[in-house]
Amino acid sequence: MHPRPAGTAHPAAALHRTVEPTLVDVAVVGAGQAGLSAAYHLRRRGFEPDPGAAASLVTLDADDAPGGAWRHRWPSLKMATVNGIHELPGFAVPPADPATPARDVLPAYFAAYEERFDLRVRRPVRVAAVRRVDDDPRGRLRVQTDAGTWDARYVINATGTWRRPFWPVYPGAESFGGRQLHVHDYVSADEFAGRRVVVVGAGISAVQLLEEISHVADTFWTTRREITWEAAEFDTAARVAAIAGVEERVRRGLPPGSVISVTGQHWTPWARAAQRRGVLVRHPMFRAIEPGGVRMPDGAFEPADVILWATGFRADIGHLAPLGLRTAAGGIRVADGRSTDEPRLFLIGYGPSQSTVGANRAGRDAVRQIMAAREPAAAG
């Protein structure tokens, strides 16, 4: 560890310098699906992206351009295979060729949406911490960033999960002589042509990429649990049921968990295609990783050139740690998108609102609750 030169402040100290914060009524953190939905509903209710307005808001986003996680999706994820409803409130996605990559269509749509509703998202702005200004339960929350500080009456946190890919810890992982990557960093099946690829994970992305990669490589699919295949397609009714299941978890302060853990795996076009081609064959999770492959529970060795971890993401909420809201179980107690233990904080794109269906609804509901709390104060 190198000593810091004399007179040089620790980087974290910059967050605590005496800088006059900007006062706003609502700070929205994150401009993906959930954040833009919230900003849209705030604008409809008269909030202005101007700190001097009677009802003011600021929307902060860590990316350097619009589009949220869609900007980073792999090119082979086409509009025809996008899973779920992706339209934002008040403005439909323009018609697009189903064969066009989603990352080409949807970021442009998000950009047009921000301009159409004059959301004035500030970017790139990285939020380092959200903390209470003082002990007054009706006081403000301080949002500290690398581009300034905002003190807000309410914070709508919509940071999603994309920046926190989950990598399970397995014995021998560091010894593997091939390549390991997470879905977060996947680009194309072509880079695995002619190789043996172990795909790890039970979710929709795992199955989609298994089918895609199997056209050019030898694939071997492993999951921790047996797959429960639901007979019904994963339609809107199934998504609503999934949202309800995850909602109950976050009410209790449990980590949200995945949709698959609540509903089981639903048949999709790519799952059917993989089944028809004989590659949708699930194996139990390996017990260890070795330099040339993986060791199975029965002692058999499976060679591998690549291990693709399609193991999901976790909520990107480390900046909320100063609020001390995590339960012993590891989650934050949330009911109807609002922190049970800190009612000035809303978490959308968290738990039941991780889906695009839930994100739109959560943005609207958070704003309704803010308006309900403001109206008595205004009357008084």
N, C-alpha and C positions, 0 to 999 in steps of 0.2 A: 504494500500500500504506500503510495507516494504522499509525503506530507504536503499540505496545502500551503502555498506561498503566504508569507506574512501579509496581513491586511486583506486577504481574500475571503469573502463571506462564503459560507456553505450555500450551495444552490438553493436548498429549501428555504434559506433565510429570506430570499427574494419575495416569497409569498407573505412574509410577515412584516415587511417594511411598512412604514406609515404612508399609505397611499389612500387618498380619499376614494371610497367606493362609489360606484354609480348606483343610484336608487331606482329600482323598477318594481312593478307589482308582481310580475311573473317572469321567471327565467326558465326557458325550455332548454334542456341539455340533450343534444342529439337531434339531427335532422334527417333521420331515416323515416320509414313509414309512420311510426307512432309520433315522432316529434313534429313532423309536418302536419299530421292530422290535428294535433293539439294547437299548433300555431294557427292553422286555418280557422278552427273554432274560436280561438281567442280574437282573431281579426274580425270575425263575424259579430262578435259581442262588443266590438268597439275598442279593443286594445290596439295601441299603436306602437310600432317598433321605434319609439322615440322616448328617451328617458324623461323628457319634459312633459309628456302627455298626461292627461288626467288619469288614464288607465294605460299603463305602459308594459311592454314586454321586450325581452331580448331572447333570440334563439341562437344558440351556440353549437357549432359542429366541428369535430376534430379533423374531418377530411378537408382536402383542399378544393373540392368541387362537389356539386350535388350528386345524389344517387344512392347514398347510404351503402349498405353491403352489396347492392347490385353492381356497383362499380368493380367489385373484386371477384365476381363469380367467374367460373371457368367458361371459355368460349363455346363449348359444346352444349351449355345449358340454353336451349332455344326457347323462344316464346311459346312454342307448342308444348314444351315439357315443364314450364314453370309450374311449381306446385302451389296452388292456392290462389285466392283472390288478391290482386295486387293494385287495384285502383284506389286512388286517394279520394277523399270526399270532395264533391263539388266539381270534379273535372275528370272525365273518363280518359283512359289511355287511348291515344290515337290509334287507328287501325295499323297493324304491322304484319309483315310476312311471318307466318309461324316458324319459318326456318331461320329467322334472324336471331342472333345471340341476344339473350335478355340484357346482357351488360351493355349492349349498344342502344337498345330501345329505352329501357327504364330510367337510366340516369338522365337522358335527354328529357324524358317526361317529367322527372322530378325538378329539373332546372326550369322547365316551362311552368310548372306548377308554382314554384317559388316566385317567379316573375309575375305570373297572372294574379296572384293574391298579395303581392307586395310584402312578402314575408321578411325580406332583408336579413337573411341568415348571415351571421358573422362566422367566417372561416379563414384559414384553419385556426381554431381555438381549442386548446386542450385544457379540460377542467382537472385541476390537481386535487381540490378538496372542496367539500360542502360542509359547513359547520354552522353552529348557532352563533349569532352575534353576541347574545347575552342570555340571561336566565328567564327572560320574559317569554312565556309560552305563546304570546301573540306578537312577539318581535319578529325580526327578520332572520333569514338564512343567508349566510355569506358564501358566494360562489367564487372561489379563487382559481384563476386561470393563468396561462402564460401570456395573456393579452390584456390583463386588467382584472378588476374585482367588481362584482355586482352584489348588492344587498337586495334580496327579493322577499316579498311577503309570502310567495309560494314558489316552490321549485317543482317543475315537472321533469323528472328524469326519464329520458328515452334513449339510453345509450346502447340498448340491445345486447348482443352477444358476440358479434363477429370478431371483435378484437381479443376475445378470450377463448381460442380453441383449446379443447381439453385433450391432453395427452396422458393416457393411463401409464402408470409406472409398472414395468415388467422386468423380472430378473434377466440380466444379460443384454438389455437393450443397447448398452454402450459398446458391446462387443460385435454387433452386427456389421458385417462387411459390405452389405449392400446399401440401398437408399431407404430412408424412412421419411415420410412426409404426411402431413395432415391434409384433409380435404380443403382446409383454408388455403393451402398453397398449390392445389391441383390446377394444372393448366390444360393438358390434353392427354388422351390415351396414347397418342403416337409416340410419346417419349418412353413408353414401356414396351414397344413392339418387340416381340420375340423373347420376352423375359417371363419369369414366373413371379406373379404378384399376389401377395397375401392381402386380402381386403378385410379389415377389422371393423365391425359395427353392424347394428341391427336396424338402422334407420333408413329413411327414404333415400338419402344421398348415397349410402353404402350400396343399396340395391341398384340405383341408377348408374353409379360408376362401375359396379361389378359388370353390369350388362355392357356398358360402353367399352371397358378395357378388355373384356373377354373376346372381342372381335380381333384383337391384335396380339394378345398375350394369353398365357396359361394362367388362370385365376384359381384361387383357393380362398373360400369365404369362411370366416370364423366369427362367432358371436358368443357372448358370455352366457346367454340364456337361449333356450329353444325359441324359435319364432312361432308366435301365434298368428296364423294367417286368418284374417277376418274375411268372411264371404262377401261382404258388401264392399262396393267401391268407396274410396275415401272422398265422399261427396260433402256438401255443405253440412248436412245433418251430422255426419261423423266428426267434422271439425268442431261443431258446436258442442258435441258430447265430450270431445277431448279438452276443450277450453274449460268446461265445467269441472272435469276431473282435476286439472292442474290448479284451478282456482281454490279448491278445497285444501290443497297442499299449502299454498301460500298463506291462506287464512290462519293456518296453524303454525306458521313460521318455519315450515320445512323448505329445503331447497326445491325449486319448482319441478325438477325432473323433466323428462322428455315426453312428447306427445305419444311416442310408441309405448312408453312404460304404462300409459293410461289406457290406450285403445288397442294395443296390438298392431301388427303390420297389416296394412291394407293393400289390396292388389292395385297396381298401377300399370300403365301400358308397358313400361320398361321391365317390370317384374314378370309380366306375362311373356314378354319377348325372351327374357333370360330363361324362363321355365321351358318354353318351346325349344330352345336351343340346348337344353340340358346343362346349363351352367349355374342354375339357381339351386346349388347344393350347399346346405349349411353344415359346417363342422363345429365341434366344440372349441372353446377358446384354448389356445396353446398355453402351456404352463411356464415356458421360458423361451427366450430368444438366444440363439447361438450364432456364431460368425456366418454360417452359411444358410441359416433358415430358422425354423421354429420347432420346438419339442412339444409334442402333443401329450395330453393327459395319460394316454395308454403307453407312452414311451416311444411311439413312432416319431420319426424325423421327417419333416416336410421341408424340402429345399426352397429357398426364396431369394430372389434378386431385389425385390422391393416389398416394403410393408407400408400399406396405405391405411392410415388411421382415420376412419370415418366415424369418429367417436364423439361427435357433437361439440357443443360450446357451453360455456358458463356465462352467467350474467356479468356484464362489465360494470361493476358497481364499487370498485375499490375506492373511488373518490368520496363515497358516502361514509367511509369508516369513521371519520371524526364524530358522526352523529350517534355512534354506539348502538345501532339498531339490530345487529345480528343476534339471533337467538342461539341457545346452546346447540340446537339442531343444525345451525349453519345458514338459515335463511333469514329473511326479513318478513315480519308479519304484515300482510297487505290484504285489505278488504276493499273491493270495488275500485281497485287501482290506487288506493290511498294507504299510506303507512299508518298502521294502527297506533304505533308508538310515537309518531311524529307527524301530526295531521297537516303540517305545512308542506309535506313532501308527498308527491305522487310518483309512483313507479309504473310506467307504461312500457310495453315491449318487454315486460318482466312477467314470468309465470304465464297466466292464462292469456295475456295479450302479446305473447311472442309471435303468434300467427298473424298474418296480414289481416284476417277477419277481425281478430281481437284487437289489433293495434288501432284500427280505425275507430272502433267502438270505444276503446279506452281513452283515446284523445278527446273524443266528444264528452264522455262521462266525467273526465277530470275537470274540464272547463265548466260543466254544469255545477259541479260541487264548489268550484271557486266562486262562481257567480252567486250561488246560494249563500255562501259565507259572506260575500261582499255586500249583498243587498241589505241585510239588517244593519250593518255598520254604516252604510250610506244613509239609511233612513234615520239613524240616530244622530 
